[in-house]
Amino acid sequence: MKVAIASDHGGLNIREEIKSLMDEMGIEYEDMGCDCETSVDYPDYAVPVAEKVANGEVNKGILICGTGIGMSIAANKVKGVRCALVHDMFSAKATREHNDSNILAMGERVIGPGLAREIAKIWLTTEYEGGRHKNRLDKISTYESK
């Protein structure tokens, strides 16, 4: 598995925590920035990660900003992306099992680093169930193809 990870200025600390987690888990990742504490525009980081996921250059993506909201909105504009904004462990598991989410978004101003690590670990290790959920994802793909 290869993961693209990025944050804006509001997600630097959690991005470092998640990179450390992926190192511990032996997961290859590409850090796509940002590397500054001054204000930057989240779409400049969310869209490139989403494009890498959508075109298959990486398997999954993780995005962090202050709330996770901006990153998730921007990422979900890319066809083929299913970015889930998650701030609890139950949703991290459910979005992988039921929605086959391919990008995880989190907010550093909403959750702490310990919870962020747990959410990411669950999200990275949970498999998609398929079955009855496939029909629902097919409907989304059909709509995207219009």
ChimeraX attribute file (.defattr): number of C-alpha atoms within 10 A of each C-alpha:
attribute: neighborCount
match mode: 1-to-1
recipient: residues
	/A:1	10
	/A:2	16
	/A:3	23
	/A:4	23
	/A:5	27
	/A:6	27
	/A:7	35
	/A:8	28
	/A:9	19
	/A:10	23
	/A:11	22
	/A:12	20
	/A:13	15
	/A:14	25
	/A:15	27
	/A:16	16
	/A:17	16
	/A:18	22
	/A:19	20
	/A:20	14
	/A:21	16
	/A:22	19
	/A:23	12
	/A:24	9
	/A:25	12
	/A:26	10
	/A:27	14
	/A:28	14
	/A:29	19
	/A:30	14
	/A:31	17
	/A:32	15
	/A:33	17
	/A:34	21
	/A:35	13
	/A:36	11
	/A:37	11
	/A:38	9
	/A:39	9
	/A:40	15
	/A:41	13
	/A:42	26
	/A:43	17
	/A:44	16
	/A:45	23
	/A:46	32
	/A:47	19
	/A:48	16
	/A:49	28
	/A:50	32
	/A:51	19
	/A:52	17
	/A:53	24
	/A:54	21
	/A:55	12
	/A:56	11
	/A:57	13
	/A:58	20
	/A:59	16
	/A:60	24
	/A:61	28
	/A:62	29
	/A:63	32
	/A:64	33
	/A:65	28
	/A:66	20
	/A:67	19
	/A:68	26
	/A:69	19
	/A:70	20
	/A:71	32
	/A:72	29
	/A:73	18
	/A:74	17
	/A:75	31
	/A:76	17
	/A:77	15
	/A:78	19
	/A:79	14
	/A:80	18
	/A:81	23
	/A:82	24
	/A:83	27
	/A:84	27
	/A:85	24
	/A:86	23
	/A:87	22
	/A:88	14
	/A:89	16
	/A:90	12
	/A:91	17
	/A:92	23
	/A:93	23
	/A:94	18
	/A:95	23
	/A:96	23
	/A:97	17
	/A:98	19
	/A:99	19
	/A:100	22
	/A:101	20
	/A:102	23
	/A:103	30
	/A:104	28
	/A:105	28
	/A:106	29
	/A:107	24
	/A:108	22
	/A:109	14
	/A:110	12
	/A:111	16
	/A:112	13
	/A:113	15
	/A:114	11
	/A:115	14
	/A:116	24
	/A:117	19
	/A:118	16
	/A:119	22
	/A:120	24
	/A:121	18
	/A:122	18
	/A:123	25
	/A:124	23
	/A:125	11
	/A:126	16
	/A:127	15
	/A:128	17
	/A:129	14
	/A:130	14
	/A:131	9
	/A:132	9
	/A:133	14
	/A:134	15
	/A:135	11
	/A:136	14
	/A:137	16
	/A:138	11
	/A:139	11
	/A:140	13
	/A:141	14
	/A:142	10
	/A:143	9
	/A:144	11
	/A:145	9
	/A:146	5
